Amino acid sequence: MKRTGLFALVMIVLSSVLLACGDDTTPNFIVTPPGTGTGNNNDQTDPGDDGNDQTDPGDQGGQEQPGATLCNEEDLGQKPMIIAYYTENSSAIPDPACLTHINYAHGRFVDKETGDGGIWIEEPEKLQKVVELKKVKPTLKVLLMIGGWGDKADGFSMMARDAKKRTQFCQSCKEHIDNYGLDGIDIDWEYPTAGPSENGKHPDDTKNFNLVLKELLETIGNTKIISYASSSNAKYVDWKTAMLYMDYVNVMTYDMGDPPYPNAPLYYSAAITKSRSVDQSVSLHFTGGVPLDRQVMGVPFYGHGTDPYDDDVKYNKMDEIFSSDKYAGKNIRKWDAVAKVPYLVDEEGNFLLGYDDPESVRYKGEYVVQKKLLGAMFWEYRHDDAHGSLRKALCKAIYGKESTTE
């Protein structure tokens, strides 16, 4: 072949390659790229997020693949789940009859200002007693909940943005799992990019949270659970990526209204709903990338009131409210047939207290079954009355009896 012919052939081949490559540099996003926002979840402000609407958590680009697999099915625990949050402020050890999982709170950062030092546990002797319940009920799973609301829960953002601190955090979680015989970690970061403290948020939190989850999964392995407590508005998390590393989401479907609005309406009722309903919150998470069978619906064992009631009213105070002369004429129970929640009014009809009772909790439990959710969780165990009325109502709605024992 002549040199001139060879040169021409080479030029033809190169031209074909260049044309095939083109100049299209548009990235192949697996999740919605910035600015195209479908399902941005920018509905009403969440009462727990101080109105700090952030960039759509879905706007994080492509997904990475996890370096380890999620928790084995046999290690996740009994389904449907009924999860109790049990805090160091509790006195009585929980009765596990109606429970499948207990999340013990709180784990805290040793240095909440810097995110250094790993995690310490509030009243660890109580955690030990909770773990001992597994001897009575071997199917019971016990997790350590880390974080919460307020500056006592600071440390996540500072930890998540630093590779060494992330490793220290993950190793500390594993040490607590091994030392106490725990079944996993429940992360309650309220919230990536948002929250009450300036020290507790950064624009890169959502991206950094994925790094924390990935390393935590690789550190504790696939025999332990990783869960996350999410805002009812489904914001702040890149769900499509995060769900590669966490097993399920505890959706905090409460704190969605103060009087004259209910705390946790099951369905949207134009008459009394302020921001969103439980049903809408579940839908927001599903749209964002959390499958229904990996959602655990939150049930509040407390309500929100206005004068003469406290802002937070535990369910165990309701007997006193209905029987005391102090509240006479201001404790008239009403029921919203659409929202499926009770509330109290005065003689003029003014909305004074929104709360949940066994009737509304029953509807919520039935919703879990109808929607085939992973289960239900409640905050918190000590807010129930002495008879366990709310947890028994929840259990009966889900299991058909006041026990999760099969």
C-alpha positions in Angstrom: 0.0 0.0 0.0 1.3 3.4 -0.9 2.2 5.9 1.9 -0.3 8.5 0.5 -3.1 5.9 0.6 -2.2 4.9 4.1 -2.2 8.6 5.2 -5.7 9.0 3.7 -7.0 5.9 5.4 -5.6 7.1 8.8 -7.3 10.5 8.3 -10.6 8.8 7.5 -10.5 6.6 10.6 -9.6 9.6 12.9 -12.4 11.7 11.4 -14.8 8.9 12.1 -13.7 8.5 15.7 -14.0 12.3 16.3 -17.5 12.4 14.8 -18.5 9.4 17.0 -17.3 11.1 20.1 -18.9 14.4 19.3 -18.8 17.4 21.7 -21.7 16.3 24.0 -20.4 16.6 27.6 -23.7 16.2 29.4 -23.2 13.9 32.3 -25.2 10.7 32.6 -27.0 11.4 35.8 -28.7 8.5 37.6 -30.6 10.9 39.8 -32.0 14.2 38.8 -29.3 16.8 37.9 -29.4 20.3 39.4 -32.0 22.6 37.9 -34.2 19.9 36.5 -35.9 19.2 39.8 -38.8 16.8 39.6 -40.1 15.7 43.0 -38.1 18.4 44.8 -40.3 18.0 47.9 -40.3 21.8 48.4 -43.7 21.8 50.0 -44.5 23.6 53.3 -41.8 24.3 55.9 -41.2 21.4 58.3 -41.6 22.6 61.9 -38.4 20.8 62.8 -36.1 22.3 60.2 -36.4 26.0 61.1 -37.5 26.8 57.6 -34.0 26.2 56.1 -35.0 24.9 52.7 -31.9 23.4 51.1 -31.0 22.2 47.7 -32.9 19.1 46.5 -31.1 16.1 48.1 -31.5 14.3 44.7 -29.1 16.8 43.1 -26.0 14.9 44.0 -25.0 13.4 40.7 -24.4 9.7 40.0 -24.4 6.9 42.5 -21.4 5.0 43.9 -21.7 1.3 44.5 -21.3 0.1 48.1 -18.2 -1.7 49.2 -20.3 -4.0 51.4 -23.8 -5.5 51.2 -26.7 -4.3 53.4 -27.7 -6.2 56.5 -28.6 -9.8 55.9 -32.4 -10.5 55.9 -32.1 -12.8 58.9 -30.3 -10.2 60.9 -32.8 -7.3 60.3 -35.2 -8.7 62.8 -38.9 -9.5 62.9 -41.3 -7.9 60.4 -43.5 -5.9 60.5 -41.3 -3.9 62.8 -42.6 -2.1 65.9 -39.7 0.0 67.2 -39.7 1.8 70.5 -37.4 4.7 71.1 -36.3 4.4 74.7 -34.2 7.2 76.3 -31.9 7.6 79.3 -34.6 9.7 80.9 -36.8 6.6 81.3 -37.1 4.9 84.6 -38.9 1.6 84.0 -37.2 -1.0 81.8 -39.4 -1.4 78.7 -41.8 -4.3 78.3 -40.8 -6.0 75.0 -44.1 -7.8 74.5 -45.4 -5.4 71.8 -42.0 -4.6 70.4 -39.6 -6.1 67.8 -36.8 -3.5 68.1 -35.7 -0.9 70.7 -33.6 2.1 69.8 -31.7 3.2 72.9 -31.0 7.0 73.1 -28.8 8.7 73.3 -25.3 8.2 71.9 -23.4 11.6 71.8 -20.2 12.9 70.3 -17.3 13.1 72.8 -16.6 16.5 71.4 -19.7 18.0 69.8 -17.8 21.1 68.7 -15.3 19.3 66.5 -16.8 15.9 65.9 -13.7 14.3 67.5 -13.3 11.5 70.0 -16.0 9.1 68.8 -19.2 8.4 70.7 -20.2 8.1 74.3 -23.4 6.7 75.7 -25.8 8.4 78.1 -26.3 6.1 81.2 -24.8 3.0 79.7 -26.0 0.9 82.6 -29.6 1.4 81.3 -28.5 0.3 77.8 -27.1 -2.9 79.4 -30.4 -3.6 81.0 -32.2 -3.1 77.7 -29.8 -5.5 75.9 -30.5 -8.1 78.6 -34.1 -8.2 77.5 -32.9 -10.3 74.5 -32.4 -13.1 76.9 -36.2 -13.0 77.6 -37.1 -12.3 74.0 -34.3 -13.6 71.7 -35.9 -12.1 68.6 -35.6 -8.6 70.0 -33.2 -6.2 68.3 -31.5 -3.4 70.2 -29.8 -0.5 68.4 -28.0 2.6 69.6 -29.5 5.9 68.5 -26.9 8.6 68.0 -27.8 12.3 67.7 -31.2 13.9 68.2 -32.5 17.5 68.1 -30.6 20.5 69.6 -27.0 21.4 70.2 -26.4 18.4 72.4 -26.6 16.4 69.2 -23.9 18.5 67.4 -20.9 16.9 65.9 -22.2 15.2 62.8 -21.3 17.9 60.3 -17.8 18.4 61.7 -17.2 14.7 61.7 -18.7 14.0 58.2 -16.4 16.5 56.4 -13.2 14.9 57.7 -11.9 11.5 56.6 -10.1 10.7 59.9 -13.1 11.7 62.0 -15.4 9.6 59.9 -13.2 6.6 60.5 -13.0 7.4 64.2 -16.8 7.6 64.3 -17.4 4.4 62.5 -14.8 2.5 64.6 -16.4 3.9 67.8 -19.8 2.6 66.6 -18.4 -0.8 66.0 -16.8 -0.8 69.5 -20.1 -0.1 71.1 -21.8 -2.7 69.1 -19.2 -5.3 70.1 -19.0 -4.2 73.8 -22.8 -4.1 74.4 -23.9 -6.8 72.0 -26.0 -4.4 69.9 -27.7 -5.1 66.6 -26.9 -1.9 64.9 -26.9 1.9 64.8 -29.7 4.4 64.3 -28.5 7.7 63.1 -30.5 10.8 64.1 -28.7 13.6 62.4 -31.2 16.5 62.4 -30.4 17.4 59.7 -27.7 17.4 57.1 -27.4 21.0 55.8 -30.0 22.2 58.4 -30.8 22.1 62.1 -30.7 24.4 65.1 -26.9 25.0 65.4 -24.5 26.9 63.1 -21.9 24.3 64.1 -24.2 21.5 63.0 -24.6 22.3 59.3 -22.6 22.8 56.1 -23.5 22.9 52.4 -21.7 19.6 51.8 -23.4 17.7 54.6 -25.7 15.7 52.3 -22.8 14.5 50.2 -20.6 13.8 53.2 -23.4 11.9 54.9 -23.2 9.3 52.1 -19.5 8.9 52.9 -20.3 8.3 56.5 -22.9 5.7 55.7 -20.7 3.9 53.2 -17.8 3.6 55.7 -20.1 2.7 58.5 -21.5 -0.2 56.4 -18.0 -1.4 55.5 -17.0 -1.1 59.2 -19.8 -2.9 61.0 -20.6 -5.4 58.2 -23.7 -7.0 56.9 -24.9 -8.7 60.1 -25.7 -5.3 61.7 -28.4 -2.7 61.0 -28.0 0.9 59.8 -31.1 3.0 60.1 -31.8 6.8 59.9 -34.4 9.0 61.4 -35.8 11.3 58.7 -37.7 14.6 58.7 -41.3 14.3 57.6 -40.5 16.5 54.6 -38.1 14.0 53.2 -35.4 16.7 52.6 -31.7 16.9 53.3 -30.7 13.4 52.2 -29.7 12.0 48.7 -32.0 9.0 49.1 -31.1 7.2 45.9 -27.5 7.0 47.1 -28.0 6.8 50.8 -30.3 3.7 50.4 -27.3 1.8 49.1 -25.8 2.0 52.5 -28.7 2.1 55.0 -31.3 -0.7 55.6 -34.4 1.4 56.4 -35.7 4.8 57.3 -37.6 5.8 60.4 -39.8 8.5 59.1 -40.6 11.1 61.8 -44.2 11.6 60.7 -45.0 14.0 63.6 -44.3 17.6 64.6 -46.2 18.6 61.5 -48.4 21.2 63.3 -49.0 23.1 66.5 -52.5 24.3 67.6 -54.7 25.1 65.8 -53.3 22.2 63.7 -52.7 18.5 64.7 -49.3 17.0 65.4 -49.6 14.0 63.2 -52.7 13.8 60.9 -52.8 10.5 59.1 -54.4 12.1 56.0 -54.6 15.6 54.8 -57.7 17.4 56.0 -58.3 20.9 54.6 -60.0 21.9 57.8 -57.1 21.3 60.2 -53.8 20.2 58.4 -51.0 22.8 58.4 -48.1 21.4 56.4 -48.5 17.7 55.4 -50.0 14.5 56.6 -48.4 11.1 57.5 -49.6 9.8 54.2 -48.1 12.7 52.3 -44.8 12.2 54.1 -44.6 8.5 53.2 -45.3 9.5 49.6 -42.5 12.1 49.6 -40.0 9.5 50.8 -41.2 7.0 48.2 -40.9 9.6 45.4 -37.4 10.5 46.7 -36.2 6.9 46.5 -37.2 5.1 49.7 -39.3 2.0 48.9 -42.4 1.5 51.0 -41.0 -1.8 52.4 -38.0 0.1 53.8 -40.0 2.8 55.5 -40.9 2.7 59.2 -43.7 5.1 60.0 -43.4 7.3 63.1 -46.1 7.5 65.7 -46.0 10.2 68.4 -46.8 9.3 72.0 -47.2 13.0 72.7 -49.1 16.0 71.4 -48.7 19.8 71.1 -50.9 22.2 73.0 -51.5 25.9 73.8 -52.7 27.6 76.9 -53.7 26.1 79.3 -51.6 23.1 78.1 -47.9 22.8 77.7 -46.3 22.9 74.2 -45.5 19.2 74.6 -48.1 17.0 76.2 -47.2 13.4 76.9 -50.0 10.8 76.4 -49.6 9.7 80.0 -51.0 13.1 81.1 -54.3 12.6 79.3 -56.2 10.9 82.1 -55.4 13.9 84.3 -56.5 16.3 81.6 -59.9 14.6 81.2 -60.5 14.3 85.0 -59.1 17.4 86.5 -61.2 20.5 87.2 -58.2 22.6 86.1 -59.1 21.8 82.5 -62.9 21.8 82.8 -64.5 23.3 79.7 -61.2 23.1 77.9 -61.0 19.4 77.4 -63.8 18.7 75.0 -62.7 15.9 72.6 -63.2 16.3 68.9 -62.4 13.9 66.1 -61.5 14.7 62.5 -62.9 11.9 60.4 -60.5 12.8 57.5 -57.2 13.2 59.3 -58.1 10.4 61.7 -56.9 12.2 64.8 -58.5 13.6 68.0 -58.0 17.1 69.4 -59.3 19.1 72.3 -61.3 22.4 72.2 -62.8 24.7 74.7 -66.5 25.6 74.9 -66.0 28.2 72.1 -64.6 25.6 69.8 -61.0 26.9 69.9 -58.4 24.2 69.1 -56.2 23.8 72.2 -54.4 20.4 71.9 -53.6 18.0 69.1 -52.6 14.5 70.2 -52.9 10.8 69.4 -54.9 8.3 71.4 -55.6 4.5 70.9 -58.2 5.2 68.2 -55.9 7.3 66.0 -52.9 4.9 66.7 -55.1 2.0 65.5 -55.7 3.8 62.2 -52.0 4.4 61.9 -51.2 0.8 62.5 -53.8 -0.3 60.0 -52.2 2.1 57.5 -48.8 0.3 58.0 -50.4 -3.0 57.1 -52.4 -1.6 54.1 -49.4 0.2 52.6 -47.1 -2.8 53.3 -44.6 -0.6 55.1 -41.7 -2.2 56.9 -43.3 -1.2 60.2 -44.0 1.5 62.7 -41.8 3.3 65.4 -42.8 5.5 68.2 -41.3 8.4 70.2 -41.0 7.6 73.0 -41.7 4.7 75.3 -42.0 6.6 78.6 -44.7 8.8 77.2 -47.3 6.0 77.1 -49.6 5.6 80.0 -49.2 3.0 82.8 -51.4 0.5 80.9 -49.3 0.7 77.7 -52.5 1.8 75.9 -50.8 3.3 72.8 -48.2 0.6 72.1 -50.9 -2.1 72.6 -53.2 -0.4 70.2 -50.4 -0.2 67.7 -49.4 -3.8 68.1 -53.0 -5.0 67.9 -53.6 -3.1 64.7 -50.5 -4.6 63.1 -50.4 -8.1 64.6 -54.0 -8.6 65.5 -53.0 -9.1 69.2 -51.2 -7.3 71.9 -48.0 -9.2 71.3 -45.5 -9.6 68.5 -44.7 -13.1 69.5 -45.6 -15.5 66.7 
